[in-house]
Amino acid sequence: MLANFLIPVIDDGWRFIALFAAVTFLAALTGIAWLFWPLMLLTLWSIYFFRDPPRAVPQEDSLLIAPADGLVQMVTEAVPPVELGLGEQPLTRVSIFLSVFDVHINRAPCSGTVEAMAYRPGKFLNAAAEKASEDNERMALAFRRADGRTIACVQIAGWVARRIVCYVKPGQAVVAGERFGHIRFGSRTDLYLPPGARLLVAAGQRMIGGETVMADLDPAAGTPRPAIEF
């Protein structure tokens, strides 16, 4: 637990940490103990929430890695967001739910170019709900790989999260595991697999963004990979 407080913090988080720390300091000056300790815990939690730990990114090009920390909430067949223009064919969608205790950095699931980005305002339903993919505020991205395949990834706000932050722009080249955004303070990230990809995770498994291998795009090219067990 201590190690989580000794790692880098994302730039966007410092203003929240400073705000909580300032209010905590004022509570300490006034001697209001019943207010000081909850505010101190809130300040420590804000440092924990905005942590940005380094990750060991798998280097094999055929692998898709987790775009976020969290729990695989569901695996289903769904049509990618229409604003990305990827057609009406249902694809395997893996939904990762991020609690307020997870790292909220989003990372590119593969190397490629940001082919499309589309922000859509919406509701702030519980991010774990099935309807959140359609109804909630979201930022959808399409990553075009060198082999021509497109990987869709969607940042979805939740009932606590009210702010989606995206660092990349259309046409920008990214490498697998590169940070492309974050969501505060609790949210969901959907990953759409292209046809032929072999899914290696299941609902209920915990993901480590930038490290956990979620799918193999070329399962027939080498030795079959066993499903990841936790």
Summary of the structure (lengths in Angstrom):
residues: 230
radius of gyration: 18.7
end to end distance: 20.4
largest distance: 67.0
contacts: 726
relative contact order: 0.20
helix: 21%
strand: 34%
